[in-house]
Every structure is written in structure tokens, then in C-alpha cells.
Amino acid sequence: MQFHDLCATDIEGKPHSFGQHRGKVVLVVNTASRCGFTPQFAGLQKLHERHADQGLVILGFPCNQFMAQEPGDAHDILEFYSVNYGVTFPIMAKGDVNGPAAHPVFRYLKSRLPGAWGAGRLVGGRIMWNFTKFVIDRQGVPVKRFSPRTTPGSMAPFLKSTLGG
């Protein structure tokens, strides 16, 4: 299985095939409305606005697994993201990133890029917190995993090189 073979349900309940992103660089982010990293939405939106025409796609995946920081329903989530941060990139349905009910895209990405640091040790195969970011290149290969502390702005040079510019 490859990234482009996967799909998700978007926040409005419609199917979203990742195959439609062939030839593009995709940034997958697990998100939350009530997290200390929530202000990263502003930077993610800026990346979207600056690089979408060069082939960058950002996919947000709301998750409530970390201290219940995404408690709302689909309407609440969309309203919060758009009103507070002007988010216009695609948002998927709320779901899990860890455990037996983890969304298939996160099972796939964690298997390809398992490294994650937590409490000073490598805890591969898990997402430690909201706003963990995965970059998938134009061929559908996961190439980089960024921690929640990595801001979207500091990712810009890597994204630009992955986009080919």
C-alpha cells in the first residue's frame, strides 16, 4: 500500500481520496482547537496560501486523543478553524491517530516514519501530541516527520526544497 492508495472522510462526511494528490507534496497534520500549539493554524494557512500553486496540499486531521483538546463536533471544528485562523485547506473528519482505532493514514505514516521523541527517549510508532506533521513527496513517499514544537514557518525551507524550489 502507498499513500495515494489511502482515503479519508472529510469533515463534511464526503470521501477524500489521496490519489487526487498524486504529483503534489502533502503535509498531514493532526490538529486540535484547544491545544497550546493551536496558533500554528495561522502558519499552516500561510504555507497553504504561499505554496498551494506550487503543489503543496495541507490536510488537517482533528483529534481528541490528547487531553480532550478537540471536543467539538464537525460544525464546531470547522467554525473554529475558519473563524479564528481563516483555514481554507482540507480538514478531515475527527478521529484517532494512535491505538486500535487509529486512522489508516496515521498507521501508514507511523510505520514509514516511526521516530518520535518523548520524555527524552525514542518512542517510535506513536504520535505524542497534537500538531505532529508528516511530509509526503510528489511520488507519495513519506519523507519527513516534524514534532508538534516545529512551527510551520520553520518547516518552510524543507517544504520549498521538497516542492522543487
MDTraj code that builds the backbone (N, CA, C; nanometers):
import mdtraj as md
import numpy as np

residues = "MET GLN PHE HIS ASP LEU CYS ALA THR ASP ILE GLU GLY LYS PRO HIS SER PHE GLY GLN HIS ARG GLY LYS VAL VAL LEU VAL VAL ASN THR ALA SER ARG CYS GLY PHE THR PRO GLN PHE ALA GLY LEU GLN LYS LEU HIS GLU ARG HIS ALA ASP GLN GLY LEU VAL ILE LEU GLY PHE PRO CYS ASN GLN PHE MET ALA GLN GLU PRO GLY ASP ALA HIS ASP ILE LEU GLU PHE TYR SER VAL ASN TYR GLY VAL THR PHE PRO ILE MET ALA LYS GLY ASP VAL ASN GLY PRO ALA ALA HIS PRO VAL PHE ARG TYR LEU LYS SER ARG LEU PRO GLY ALA TRP GLY ALA GLY ARG LEU VAL GLY GLY ARG ILE MET TRP ASN PHE THR LYS PHE VAL ILE ASP ARG GLN GLY VAL PRO VAL LYS ARG PHE SER PRO ARG THR THR PRO GLY SER MET ALA PRO PHE LEU LYS SER THR LEU GLY GLY".split()
xyz = np.array([
    [0.0839, -0.1182, 0.0000],
    [0.0000, 0.0000, 0.0000],
    [0.0882, 0.1242, 0.0000],
    [0.0424, 0.2273, -0.0701],
    [0.1117, 0.3547, -0.0765],
    [0.0180, 0.4660, -0.0308],
    [0.0759, 0.5821, -0.0049],
    [-0.0036, 0.6955, 0.0424],
    [-0.1210, 0.7253, -0.0498],
    [-0.0966, 0.7263, -0.1800],
    [-0.2018, 0.7624, -0.2743],
    [-0.3132, 0.6588, -0.2842],
    [-0.2944, 0.5420, -0.2249],
    [-0.3988, 0.4395, -0.2226],
    [-0.4978, 0.4622, -0.1086],
    [-0.4626, 0.5493, -0.0155],
    [-0.5451, 0.5723, 0.1028],
    [-0.6535, 0.6763, 0.0765],
    [-0.7493, 0.6803, 0.1661],
    [-0.8544, 0.7803, 0.1582],
    [-0.9032, 0.8113, 0.2991],
    [-0.9818, 0.9144, 0.3093],
    [-1.0394, 0.9554, 0.4375],
    [-1.1781, 1.0116, 0.4096],
    [-1.2474, 1.0405, 0.5151],
    [-1.3741, 1.1116, 0.5065],
    [-1.3460, 1.2536, 0.5515],
    [-1.3907, 1.3504, 0.4723],
    [-1.3648, 1.4876, 0.5141],
    [-1.4630, 1.5280, 0.6237],
    [-1.4434, 1.6452, 0.6776],
    [-1.5218, 1.6895, 0.7928],
    [-1.6702, 1.7068, 0.7596],
    [-1.7011, 1.7161, 0.6297],
    [-1.8416, 1.7268, 0.5877],
    [-1.9016, 1.5916, 0.5530],
    [-1.8246, 1.4840, 0.5761],
    [-1.8759, 1.3494, 0.5536],
    [-1.8575, 1.2975, 0.4123],
    [-1.7791, 1.3677, 0.3304],
    [-1.7568, 1.3254, 0.1925],
    [-1.6252, 1.2482, 0.1815],
    [-1.6178, 1.1511, 0.0896],
    [-1.4924, 1.0780, 0.0707],
    [-1.3846, 1.1688, 0.0124],
    [-1.2625, 1.1476, 0.0584],
    [-1.1474, 1.2260, 0.0111],
    [-1.0363, 1.1275, -0.0229],
    [-1.0187, 1.1017, -0.1508],
    [-0.9150, 1.0094, -0.1973],
    [-0.7813, 1.0817, -0.2021],
    [-0.6782, 1.0198, -0.1451],
    [-0.5456, 1.0801, -0.1507],
    [-0.4839, 1.0641, -0.2897],
    [-0.5428, 0.9796, -0.3715],
    [-0.4983, 0.9655, -0.5091],
    [-0.5093, 1.0955, -0.5871],
    [-0.6010, 1.1816, -0.5474],
    [-0.6163, 1.3104, -0.6158],
    [-0.4966, 1.4027, -0.5930],
    [-0.4084, 1.3650, -0.4996],
    [-0.2918, 1.4468, -0.4692],
    [-0.1630, 1.3940, -0.5333],
    [-0.1767, 1.2978, -0.6265],
    [-0.0581, 1.2488, -0.6975],
    [0.0139, 1.3664, -0.7622],
    [0.1457, 1.3649, -0.7502],
    [0.2256, 1.4715, -0.8095],
    [0.2361, 1.5962, -0.7230],
    [0.1776, 1.5922, -0.6054],
    [0.1830, 1.7065, -0.5141],
    [0.2571, 1.6674, -0.3868],
    [0.3039, 1.7673, -0.3145],
    [0.3634, 1.7461, -0.1830],
    [0.2516, 1.7637, -0.0816],
    [0.2363, 1.6663, 0.0062],
    [0.1272, 1.6690, 0.1034],
    [0.1841, 1.6822, 0.2442],
    [0.1245, 1.7700, 0.3223],
    [0.1581, 1.7876, 0.4633],
    [0.0370, 1.7433, 0.5445],
    [0.0522, 1.6336, 0.6179],
    [-0.0543, 1.5794, 0.7025],
    [-0.0271, 1.6237, 0.8464],
    [-0.1297, 1.6814, 0.9099],
    [-0.1152, 1.7342, 1.0461],
    [-0.2339, 1.6899, 1.1307],
    [-0.2062, 1.6340, 1.2503],
    [-0.3172, 1.6091, 1.3425],
    [-0.3386, 1.7381, 1.4232],
    [-0.4624, 1.7819, 1.4317],
    [-0.4933, 1.9151, 1.4829],
    [-0.5874, 1.9107, 1.6033],
    [-0.5976, 2.0242, 1.6705],
    [-0.6902, 2.0391, 1.7831],
    [-0.7146, 2.1872, 1.8085],
    [-0.8344, 2.2185, 1.8537],
    [-0.8756, 2.3573, 1.8778],
    [-0.8287, 2.4141, 2.0106],
    [-0.8064, 2.3284, 2.1074],
    [-0.7769, 2.3764, 2.2431],
    [-0.6392, 2.3340, 2.2915],
    [-0.5435, 2.3395, 2.2037],
    [-0.4071, 2.2952, 2.2322],
    [-0.3157, 2.4170, 2.2380],
    [-0.2085, 2.4073, 2.3122],
    [-0.1111, 2.5148, 2.3153],
    [-0.0485, 2.5408, 2.1790],
    [-0.0543, 2.4410, 2.0897],
    [0.0011, 2.4563, 1.9551],
    [-0.1032, 2.5029, 1.8533],
    [-0.2272, 2.5243, 1.8965],
    [-0.3341, 2.5655, 1.8052],
    [-0.2986, 2.6890, 1.7235],
    [-0.2250, 2.7868, 1.7778],
    [-0.1876, 2.9023, 1.6941],
    [-0.1072, 2.8663, 1.5699],
    [-0.0565, 2.7430, 1.5616],
    [0.0132, 2.7009, 1.4402],
    [-0.0787, 2.7013, 1.3180],
    [-0.2094, 2.7039, 1.3399],
    [-0.3013, 2.7127, 1.2260],
    [-0.2703, 2.8343, 1.1396],
    [-0.2331, 2.9447, 1.2013],
    [-0.2014, 3.0657, 1.1245],
    [-0.0851, 3.0385, 1.0290],
    [0.0185, 2.9734, 1.0777],
    [0.1330, 2.9402, 0.9937],
    [0.1003, 2.8366, 0.8879],
    [0.0179, 2.7389, 0.9232],
    [-0.0236, 2.6383, 0.8252],
    [-0.1029, 2.7038, 0.7124],
    [-0.1930, 2.7946, 0.7485],
    [-0.2715, 2.8644, 0.6466],
    [-0.1809, 2.9488, 0.5576],
    [-0.0809, 3.0122, 0.6170],
    [0.0137, 3.0928, 0.5386],
    [0.0905, 3.0039, 0.4401],
    [0.1361, 2.8865, 0.4860],
    [0.2027, 2.7919, 0.3951],
    [0.1099, 2.7537, 0.2806],
    [-0.0154, 2.7265, 0.3148],
    [-0.1148, 2.6895, 0.2137],
    [-0.1288, 2.8007, 0.1100],
    [-0.1421, 2.9228, 0.1559],
    [-0.1614, 3.0354, 0.0643],
    [-0.0378, 3.0597, -0.0225],
    [0.0794, 3.0432, 0.0338],
    [0.2032, 3.0713, -0.0399],
    [0.2433, 2.9607, -0.1363],
    [0.2097, 2.8360, -0.1044],
    [0.2664, 2.7245, -0.1808],
    [0.1650, 2.6318, -0.2480],
    [0.0373, 2.6571, -0.2337],
    [-0.0619, 2.5696, -0.2979],
    [-0.0441, 2.5685, -0.4494],
    [-0.0136, 2.6837, -0.5079],
    [0.0025, 2.6898, -0.6533],
    [0.1297, 2.6197, -0.7012],
    [0.2208, 2.5886, -0.6077],
    [0.3413, 2.5128, -0.6414],
    [0.3215, 2.3632, -0.6161],
    [0.2033, 2.3259, -0.5648],
    [0.1735, 2.1846, -0.5453],
    [0.1705, 2.1377, -0.4012],
    [0.1643, 2.2294, -0.3044],
    [0.1539, 2.1878, -0.1642],
    [0.0076, 2.1696, -0.1258],
    [-0.0220, 2.0564, -0.0631],
    [-0.1548, 2.0276, -0.0098],
    [-0.1391, 2.0032, 0.1396],
    [-0.2162, 2.0735, 0.2192],
    [-0.2170, 2.0511, 0.3639],
    [-0.3481, 1.9827, 0.3985],
    [-0.3391, 1.8738, 0.4753],
    [-0.4569, 1.8007, 0.5196],
    [-0.4587, 1.8006, 0.6720],
    [-0.5606, 1.8601, 0.7310],
    [-0.5756, 1.8623, 0.8757],
    [-0.6647, 1.7484, 0.9217],
    [-0.6224, 1.6826, 1.0300],
    [-0.6964, 1.5707, 1.0875],
    [-0.7240, 1.6002, 1.2349],
    [-0.8404, 1.6540, 1.2686],
    [-0.8727, 1.6808, 1.4090],
    [-0.8694, 1.5525, 1.4922],
    [-0.8152, 1.5655, 1.6125],
    [-0.8006, 1.4502, 1.7009],
    [-0.8280, 1.4927, 1.8449],
    [-0.9017, 1.4109, 1.9154],
    [-0.9376, 1.4407, 2.0545],
    [-0.8657, 1.3485, 2.1536],
    [-0.7597, 1.2812, 2.1107],
    [-0.6923, 1.1831, 2.1958],
    [-0.5986, 1.2433, 2.2997],
    [-0.5652, 1.3690, 2.2881],
    [-0.4675, 1.4292, 2.3775],
    [-0.5358, 1.5312, 2.4678],
    [-0.5661, 1.4876, 2.5902],
    [-0.6309, 1.5712, 2.6913],
    [-0.7609, 1.6351, 2.6418],
    [-0.8333, 1.5643, 2.5552],
    [-0.9639, 1.6087, 2.5045],
    [-0.9581, 1.7520, 2.4515],
    [-0.8555, 1.7803, 2.3699],
    [-0.8361, 1.9156, 2.3189],
    [-0.9096, 1.9442, 2.1881],
    [-0.9882, 1.8476, 2.1411],
    [-1.0730, 1.8693, 2.0241],
    [-1.2110, 1.8101, 2.0523],
    [-1.2864, 1.8710, 2.1460],
    [-1.4124, 1.8121, 2.1909],
    [-1.5324, 1.8367, 2.1000],
    [-1.5242, 1.9310, 2.0086],
    [-1.6412, 1.9697, 1.9305],
    [-1.6808, 1.8704, 1.8238],
    [-1.7996, 1.8958, 1.7678],
    [-1.8448, 1.8170, 1.6536],
    [-1.7927, 1.8827, 1.5261],
    [-1.8263, 1.8264, 1.4126],
    [-1.7741, 1.8748, 1.2847],
    [-1.8041, 2.0231, 1.2638],
    [-1.9248, 2.0661, 1.2924],
    [-1.9614, 2.2070, 1.2755],
    [-1.8758, 2.2966, 1.3636],
    [-1.8604, 2.2594, 1.4916],
    [-1.7804, 2.3397, 1.5848],
    [-1.6357, 2.3506, 1.5375],
    [-1.5811, 2.2393, 1.4922],
    [-1.4421, 2.2355, 1.4480],
    [-1.4223, 2.3267, 1.3265],
    [-1.5050, 2.3093, 1.2247],
    [-1.4923, 2.3920, 1.1044],
    [-1.5082, 2.5398, 1.1360],
    [-1.6051, 2.5712, 1.2187],
    [-1.6278, 2.7117, 1.2535],
    [-1.5068, 2.7696, 1.3267],
    [-1.4539, 2.6954, 1.4238],
    [-1.3381, 2.7440, 1.4987],
    [-1.2188, 2.7663, 1.4062],
    [-1.1881, 2.6676, 1.3227],
    [-1.0720, 2.6769, 1.2343],
    [-1.0851, 2.7940, 1.1368],
    [-1.2037, 2.8111, 1.0796],
    [-1.2196, 2.9166, 0.9788],
    [-1.2326, 3.0553, 1.0411],
    [-1.3103, 3.0681, 1.1483],
    [-1.3304, 3.1999, 1.2105],
    [-1.2031, 3.2501, 1.2770],
    [-1.1337, 3.1642, 1.3495],
    [-1.0173, 3.2080, 1.4259],
    [-0.8876, 3.2116, 1.3463],
    [-0.8763, 3.1274, 1.2429],
    [-0.7499, 3.1185, 1.1691],
    [-0.7653, 3.1274, 1.0181],
    [-0.8869, 3.1420, 0.9691],
    [-0.9082, 3.1544, 0.8254],
    [-0.8688, 3.0317, 0.7462],
    [-0.8752, 2.9144, 0.8090],
    [-0.8316, 2.7909, 0.7443],
    [-0.9174, 2.7611, 0.6212],
    [-0.8488, 2.7404, 0.5097],
    [-0.9164, 2.7038, 0.3852],
    [-0.8645, 2.5720, 0.3271],
    [-0.7609, 2.5140, 0.3889],
    [-0.7118, 2.3850, 0.3398],
    [-0.8045, 2.2738, 0.3883],
    [-0.8019, 2.1570, 0.3252],
    [-0.8953, 2.0498, 0.3591],
    [-0.8787, 1.9978, 0.5024],
    [-0.9919, 1.9785, 0.5673],
    [-0.9980, 1.9217, 0.7022],
    [-1.0762, 1.7907, 0.6930],
    [-1.0201, 1.6880, 0.7515],
    [-1.0840, 1.5574, 0.7506],
    [-1.1722, 1.5410, 0.8752],
    [-1.2469, 1.4336, 0.8806],
    [-1.3310, 1.4042, 0.9965],
    [-1.2439, 1.3772, 1.1186],
    [-1.2945, 1.4109, 1.2345],
    [-1.2232, 1.3880, 1.3597],
    [-1.2038, 1.2380, 1.3805],
    [-1.0845, 1.2009, 1.4265],
    [-1.0572, 1.0600, 1.4508],
    [-0.9315, 1.0416, 1.5335],
    [-0.8968, 0.9174, 1.5548],
    [-0.7797, 0.8821, 1.6359],
    [-0.6541, 0.8743, 1.5501],
    [-0.5405, 0.8986, 1.6152],
    [-0.4102, 0.8850, 1.5489],
    [-0.3283, 0.7716, 1.6094],
    [-0.3660, 0.7261, 1.7273],
    [-0.2984, 0.6157, 1.7964],
    [-0.4013, 0.5105, 1.8354],
    [-0.3524, 0.3918, 1.8660],
    [-0.4396, 0.2858, 1.9174],
    [-0.5094, 0.2081, 1.8082],
    [-0.5956, 0.1161, 1.8495],
    [-0.6605, 0.0264, 1.7536],
    [-0.7550, 0.0966, 1.6568],
    [-0.8064, 0.2133, 1.6945],
    [-0.8974, 0.2866, 1.6059],
    [-0.8268, 0.3966, 1.5278],
    [-0.6930, 0.3955, 1.5272],
    [-0.6182, 0.4990, 1.4548],
    [-0.6555, 0.4978, 1.3068],
    [-0.6681, 0.6173, 1.2507],
    [-0.6992, 0.6291, 1.1086],
    [-0.5896, 0.5596, 1.0277],
    [-0.6267, 0.4907, 0.9203],
    [-0.5271, 0.4208, 0.8386],
    [-0.4118, 0.5085, 0.7901],
    [-0.4368, 0.6358, 0.7624],
    [-0.3270, 0.7205, 0.7167],
    [-0.2214, 0.7362, 0.8260],
    [-0.2631, 0.7424, 0.9518],
    [-0.1655, 0.7550, 1.0598],
    [-0.0956, 0.6226, 1.0883],
    [-0.1659, 0.5115, 1.0734],
    [-0.0976, 0.3822, 1.0856],
    [0.0101, 0.3712, 0.9775],
    [-0.0250, 0.4115, 0.8565],
    [0.0699, 0.4068, 0.7451],
    [0.1885, 0.5005, 0.7703],
    [0.1622, 0.6252, 0.8025],
    [0.2701, 0.7225, 0.8206],
    [0.3615, 0.6853, 0.9370],
    [0.3048, 0.6382, 1.0464],
    [0.3878, 0.5981, 1.1611],
    [0.4735, 0.4765, 1.1278],
    [0.4248, 0.3886, 1.0405],
    [0.5051, 0.2723, 1.0025],
    [0.6218, 0.3131, 0.9128],
    [0.6058, 0.4191, 0.8348],
    [0.7109, 0.4650, 0.7440],
    [0.8070, 0.5622, 0.8124],
    [0.7559, 0.6409, 0.9056],
    [0.8372, 0.7396, 0.9779],
    [0.8100, 0.7243, 1.1275],
    [0.8616, 0.6179, 1.1881],
    [0.8241, 0.5856, 1.3253],
    [0.8906, 0.6696, 1.4336],
    [0.9971, 0.7371, 1.4028],
    [1.0713, 0.8066, 1.5071],
    [0.9947, 0.9200, 1.5700],
    [0.9845, 0.9171, 1.7014],
    [0.9256, 1.0269, 1.7776],
    [0.9918, 1.0281, 1.9135],
    [1.0218, 1.1465, 1.9609],
    [1.0846, 1.1600, 2.0915],
    [0.9809, 1.1996, 2.1943],
    [0.9896, 1.1388, 2.3095],
    [0.9015, 1.1731, 2.4199],
    [0.9703, 1.1407, 2.5504],
    [0.9624, 1.2295, 2.6440],
    [1.0245, 1.2107, 2.7761],
    [1.1725, 1.1732, 2.7622],
    [1.2399, 1.2348, 2.6631],
    [1.3821, 1.2127, 2.6470],
    [1.4210, 1.0795, 2.5864],
    [1.3252, 1.0056, 2.5295],
    [1.3583, 0.8764, 2.4702],
    [1.2796, 0.8573, 2.3410],
    [1.3300, 0.7706, 2.2572],
    [1.2621, 0.7410, 2.1317],
    [1.1415, 0.6523, 2.1604],
    [1.0258, 0.6979, 2.1182],
    [0.9019, 0.6211, 2.1377],
    [0.8372, 0.6025, 2.0000],
    [0.9047, 0.5293, 1.9156],
    [0.8602, 0.5105, 1.7790],
    [0.7218, 0.4497, 1.7695],
    [0.6577, 0.4804, 1.6575],
    [0.5281, 0.4222, 1.6296],
    [0.4110, 0.4904, 1.6968],
    [0.4344, 0.5985, 1.7671],
    [0.3247, 0.6708, 1.8321],
    [0.3338, 0.8185, 1.7954],
    [0.2211, 0.8805, 1.7993],
    [0.2173, 1.0257, 1.7907],
    [0.2028, 1.0738, 1.9337],
    [0.2920, 1.1625, 1.9730],
    [0.2970, 1.2048, 2.1127],
    [0.2022, 1.3199, 2.1456],
    [0.1636, 1.4005, 2.0453],
    [0.0771, 1.5150, 2.0751],
    [0.0193, 1.5724, 1.9471],
    [-0.0735, 1.6644, 1.9639],
    [-0.1334, 1.7357, 1.8515],
    [-0.0265, 1.8134, 1.7743],
    [-0.0537, 1.8335, 1.6469],
    [0.0302, 1.9105, 1.5559],
    [0.1617, 1.8405, 1.5206],
    [0.1606, 1.7064, 1.5256],
    [0.2671, 1.6290, 1.4639],
    [0.2437, 1.6396, 1.3133],
    [0.3514, 1.6550, 1.2384],
    [0.3395, 1.6823, 1.0955],
    [0.4199, 1.5803, 1.0147],
    [0.3619, 1.5351, 0.9037],
    [0.4262, 1.4412, 0.8131],
    [0.4275, 1.5010, 0.6724],
    [0.5417, 1.4941, 0.6061],
    [0.5536, 1.5424, 0.4685],
    [0.5644, 1.4218, 0.3764],
    [0.4823, 1.4228, 0.2724],
    [0.4818, 1.3181, 0.1709],
    [0.5237, 1.3841, 0.0398],
    [0.6227, 1.3280, -0.0284],
    [0.6724, 1.3922, -0.1506],
    [0.5790, 1.3680, -0.2690],
    [0.6174, 1.4215, -0.3826],
    [0.5323, 1.4154, -0.5031],
    [0.5086, 1.2728, -0.5525],
    [0.5968, 1.1807, -0.5146],
    [0.5799, 1.0406, -0.5547],
    [0.4979, 0.9610, -0.4534],
    [0.4538, 1.0274, -0.3467],
    [0.3745, 0.9601, -0.2444],
    [0.4566, 0.8948, -0.1356],
    [0.5843, 0.9307, -0.1261],
    [0.6736, 0.8723, -0.0270],
    [0.6817, 0.9637, 0.0956],
    [0.6503, 0.9108, 0.2149],
    [0.6683, 0.9910, 0.3364],
    [0.8175, 1.0181, 0.3564],
    [0.8542, 1.1465, 0.3650],
    [0.9959, 1.1816, 0.3681],
    [1.0413, 1.2482, 0.4972],
    [0.9495, 1.3033, 0.5750],
    [0.9926, 1.3749, 0.6957],
    [0.8773, 1.3838, 0.7947],
    [0.9144, 1.3678, 0.9205],
    [0.8194, 1.3822, 1.0312],
    [0.8684, 1.4972, 1.1179],
    [0.7801, 1.5889, 1.1508],
    [0.8130, 1.7028, 1.2354],
    [0.7359, 1.6946, 1.3661],
    [0.7998, 1.7355, 1.4724],
    [0.7356, 1.7327, 1.6042],
    [0.6332, 1.8447, 1.6162],
    [0.5452, 1.8345, 1.7148],
    [0.4479, 1.9412, 1.7386],
    [0.5137, 2.0769, 1.7645],
    [0.6326, 2.0755, 1.8222],
    [0.7016, 2.2017, 1.8528],
    [0.7559, 2.2717, 1.7290],
    [0.7697, 2.1990, 1.6200],
    [0.8205, 2.2587, 1.4962],
    [0.7116, 2.3460, 1.4360],
    [0.7417, 2.4730, 1.4218],
    [0.6421, 2.5661, 1.3672],
    [0.6343, 2.5526, 1.2155],
    [0.5201, 2.5850, 1.1586],
    [0.5088, 2.5809, 1.0130],
    [0.6130, 2.6689, 0.9440],
    [0.6410, 2.7851, 0.9988],
    [0.7405, 2.8735, 0.9376],
    [0.8781, 2.8115, 0.9312],
    [0.9164, 2.7374, 1.0347],
    [1.0492, 2.6757, 1.0339],
    [1.0553, 2.5558, 0.9391],
    [0.9401, 2.5058, 0.8974],
    [0.9353, 2.3959, 0.8004],
    [0.9460, 2.4465, 0.6566],
    [0.9250, 2.5746, 0.6364],
    [0.9171, 2.6311, 0.5014],
    [1.0372, 2.5961, 0.4133],
    [1.1627, 2.6070, 0.4613],
    [1.2752, 2.5714, 0.3733],
    [1.2707, 2.4253, 0.3265],
    [1.2351, 2.3351, 0.4174],
    [1.2270, 2.1934, 0.3783],
    [1.1149, 2.1748, 0.2755],
    [1.0015, 2.2373, 0.3000],
    [0.8892, 2.2244, 0.2066],
    [0.9245, 2.2819, 0.0697],
    [0.9918, 2.3964, 0.0689],
    [1.0301, 2.4574, -0.0586],
    [1.1230, 2.3648, -0.1372],
    [1.2198, 2.3027, -0.0671],
    [1.3095, 2.2112, -0.1383],
    [1.2351, 2.0869, -0.1855],
    [1.1403, 2.0392, -0.1085],
    [1.0618, 1.9221, -0.1481],
    [0.9714, 1.9556, -0.2664],
    [0.9238, 2.0795, -0.2687],
    [0.8423, 2.1256, -0.3817],
    [0.9264, 2.1483, -0.5063],
    [1.0582, 2.1568, -0.4874],
    [1.1471, 2.1764, -0.6005],
    [1.1800, 2.3215, -0.6267],
    [1.1728, 2.4025, -0.5230],
    [1.2013, 2.5449, -0.5461],
    [1.2641, 2.6082, -0.4363],
])
top = md.Topology()
chain = top.add_chain()
for i, resn in enumerate(residues, 1):
    res = top.add_residue(resn, chain, resSeq=i)
    for name in ("N", "CA", "C"):
        top.add_atom(name, md.element.get_by_symbol(name[0]), res)
traj = md.Trajectory(xyz[None], top)
